[in-house]
Amino acid sequence: MNLSFTVTGIIVGLLLTFCIGVLWHKSYDNLMSKHWIPQTIIFGLISIPLLACVGKIDDTNIGIKKSIKKTITANYDNILNYHNDKDNKSFVSDNSKYTFDYDEKTNTLIILNGSSVDATFVDGVKQKGEIL
């Protein structure tokens, strides 16, 4: 079963809240604190949404990377050495090396062959002509 990072973040937040609750309950039993339930609830209300947000960001980034790879493999043949790293966004197709850049604000993928634009995709759809 493959859980999304959002669900994983919620589960981790719940487990962390439970563990913190157990620690605060032990301090309550040892008469070190007067209350343990409000602290546990407040901790849960802060940590669970925070971890879910972090998971949502990761899910979005993974979705974008999958979309980029799917667009490239659908439009180019014989993809080799595909890299989508921070400093190395490139692939080889039919003995030609291409680099690419993705703009998250406009959902635009630009494929470069050397210094010239080979193709432009907006939301995975190839555009006619150049869009600058």
C-alpha positions in Angstrom: 0.0 0.0 0.0 1.4 3.3 -1.1 0.3 6.2 1.2 0.6 9.8 0.2 2.9 12.0 2.2 -0.1 13.9 3.4 -1.6 10.8 5.0 1.8 9.8 6.3 2.2 13.3 7.9 -1.2 13.0 9.6 -0.3 9.5 11.0 3.1 10.7 12.2 1.4 13.7 13.8 -1.1 11.4 15.6 1.6 9.1 16.8 3.8 12.0 18.0 0.8 13.5 19.8 0.1 10.2 21.5 3.8 9.8 22.6 3.9 13.4 23.9 0.5 12.8 25.7 2.0 9.7 27.4 5.0 11.7 28.6 2.8 14.5 30.0 0.5 11.9 31.6 3.6 10.4 33.4 4.6 13.8 34.6 1.0 14.3 35.9 1.2 10.9 37.7 4.5 12.0 39.3 2.8 15.2 40.4 5.1 17.3 38.3 2.2 19.0 36.5 -1.4 19.7 37.2 -2.8 19.0 33.8 -1.9 16.8 30.8 -4.9 16.7 28.5 -4.9 20.4 27.4 -1.2 20.3 26.5 -1.7 17.1 24.5 -4.7 18.6 22.6 -2.8 21.9 21.9 0.3 19.9 20.7 -1.9 17.8 18.4 -3.8 20.8 17.0 -0.4 22.4 16.1 1.6 19.3 15.0 -0.9 17.4 12.9 -1.8 20.2 10.5 1.8 21.3 10.3 3.0 17.7 9.3 0.0 17.4 6.9 1.0 20.6 5.2 4.6 19.4 4.8 3.2 16.2 3.3 1.0 18.1 0.9 4.0 20.1 -0.3 5.9 16.8 -0.9 2.9 15.3 -2.7 2.7 18.3 -5.0 6.4 18.2 -5.8 6.3 14.5 -6.6 3.2 15.0 -8.8 5.1 17.7 -10.8 8.1 15.5 -11.3 5.9 12.6 -12.5 4.1 15.0 -14.9 7.4 16.3 -16.3 8.7 12.7 -16.9 5.4 11.6 -18.4 5.3 14.6 -20.8 8.9 14.0 -21.9 8.5 10.2 -22.4 5.3 10.8 -24.3 6.9 13.2 -26.8 10.5 11.9 -27.2 11.7 8.5 -28.2 14.4 6.3 -26.6 14.8 8.4 -23.4 18.2 7.7 -21.7 19.9 9.3 -18.7 16.8 11.1 -17.5 17.8 13.4 -14.6 15.4 15.8 -12.7 17.8 17.1 -10.0 18.2 20.6 -8.8 21.4 21.2 -10.8 20.9 18.6 -13.6 17.7 18.6 -15.5 18.5 16.7 -18.7 17.9 13.6 -20.8 19.1 12.0 -24.0 16.8 11.1 -26.8 18.1 9.6 -30.1 21.7 10.6 -29.4 20.7 14.3 -28.7 21.1 15.8 -25.3 18.3 18.0 -24.1 17.9 20.1 -21.0 14.6 21.3 -19.6 13.2 23.9 -17.2 9.8 23.9 -15.5 8.1 27.1 -14.3 5.6 26.2 -11.5 3.8 29.5 -11.7 2.7 29.0 -15.3 2.9 25.2 -15.5 5.3 25.6 -18.4 7.9 23.0 -19.4 10.6 24.2 -21.8 12.8 21.7 -23.6 16.1 23.0 -24.9 18.4 21.5 -27.4 21.7 23.3 -26.9 20.7 26.9 -26.6 17.6 26.8 -28.8 14.1 26.0 -27.7 13.0 22.5 -29.0 9.5 22.5 -27.5 7.3 24.2 -25.0 4.6 22.4 -23.1 1.9 24.1 -21.0 0.0 21.7 -18.7 1.5 18.8 -20.6 0.2 20.1 -24.0 2.7 20.9 -26.7 2.4 24.5 -27.9 2.8 25.7 -31.5 5.7 28.1 -31.9 7.6 29.7 -29.1 6.0 31.1 -26.0 8.3 33.6 -24.2 
